[in-house]
């Protein structure tokens, strides 16, 4: 006979801070989610361009779904970037592309290219 563990007991020792419950700002302030309000939508997108999860944003499930649809719609019509800004500015896309850039730069300055 296999004996399983009993129910897990949460220990309340040494809590350093009290976690206050997050309240949905759209429910409390009666704000509407609009895909054209990219300044508001940007608060719910990470710096890597990903939609932030509910546990981080604190919105309810209903508004998280509406928020995700609004962000996707804003990306589709190019109000929000679909990729992180630094990769678009620097052109970081992969090995072959970067190697081509290094070779073209070294050919312009007459410096031998690095071999990988």
C-alpha positions in Angstrom: 0.0 0.0 0.0 1.4 3.4 -1.0 1.1 6.1 1.6 0.6 9.6 0.1 1.4 12.8 1.8 -1.2 14.5 3.8 -2.7 17.9 2.9 -0.2 20.7 2.5 0.1 23.0 5.4 1.0 26.6 4.8 3.4 28.0 7.3 3.0 31.6 8.2 6.4 32.2 9.6 8.4 35.3 8.8 6.2 37.0 6.2 8.0 40.2 5.2 5.2 42.0 3.6 1.4 41.8 3.3 0.1 41.1 -0.2 -2.8 43.4 -0.9 -5.4 42.1 -3.4 -5.2 43.6 -6.8 -8.3 45.3 -8.0 -9.3 45.7 -11.6 -8.9 49.3 -12.6 -11.4 48.9 -15.4 -14.1 47.7 -13.0 -13.5 50.3 -10.3 -13.1 53.3 -12.5 -15.6 52.2 -15.2 -13.0 52.7 -17.9 -13.6 51.3 -21.4 -10.8 49.5 -23.3 -10.2 51.2 -26.6 -7.7 49.9 -29.1 -6.9 53.4 -30.3 -5.7 54.4 -26.8 -2.2 53.1 -27.3 -0.8 55.0 -24.3 -3.0 53.0 -22.0 -2.4 49.7 -23.8 1.3 50.2 -23.6 1.1 49.8 -19.8 -0.1 46.2 -20.3 2.6 45.2 -22.7 6.1 44.2 -21.5 9.3 45.8 -22.9 9.7 42.7 -24.9 6.4 43.2 -26.6 4.4 40.5 -24.7 1.0 41.0 -23.2 1.4 41.0 -19.4 -0.4 38.3 -17.5 -3.3 38.9 -15.1 -1.3 38.3 -12.0 1.0 41.2 -12.9 -1.5 43.6 -14.2 -4.3 43.0 -11.7 -7.2 43.1 -14.1 -10.1 40.7 -14.0 -10.5 37.9 -16.5 -13.2 39.7 -18.5 -11.1 42.8 -19.0 -7.9 40.8 -19.6 -9.6 39.1 -22.6 -10.8 42.4 -23.9 -7.4 44.0 -23.2 -5.6 41.2 -25.2 -8.0 41.7 -28.2 -7.4 45.4 -28.1 -3.6 45.0 -28.0 -3.8 42.5 -30.9 -6.0 44.9 -32.9 -3.6 47.8 -32.2 -0.7 45.8 -33.3 -2.5 44.8 -36.5 -3.1 48.4 -37.5 0.5 49.4 -36.3 -0.4 51.5 -33.3 1.7 49.3 -31.1 4.9 47.6 -32.2 4.7 43.8 -32.5 8.4 43.4 -31.8 10.8 45.0 -29.2 12.1 48.4 -30.3 15.8 47.7 -29.8 15.8 44.8 -32.3 14.2 46.9 -35.0 16.6 49.8 -34.4 19.8 47.6 -34.3 18.7 45.1 -36.9 19.4 42.1 -34.7 17.8 39.3 -36.6 20.3 36.4 -36.7 23.7 35.1 -37.5 23.8 35.2 -41.3 22.4 38.7 -41.4 24.9 40.0 -38.8 27.8 38.3 -40.6 26.8 40.0 -43.9 26.7 43.4 -42.1 30.2 42.8 -40.6 31.6 41.7 -44.0 30.1 44.7 -45.8 31.4 47.1 -43.1 34.9 45.6 -43.2 35.0 45.7 -47.0 34.2 49.5 -46.9 37.0 50.2 -44.4 39.5 47.7 -45.9 39.8 45.7 -42.7 39.8 41.9 -43.1 36.5 40.3 -42.0 36.4 38.0 -38.9 36.0 34.4 -39.7 33.5 32.4 -37.6 
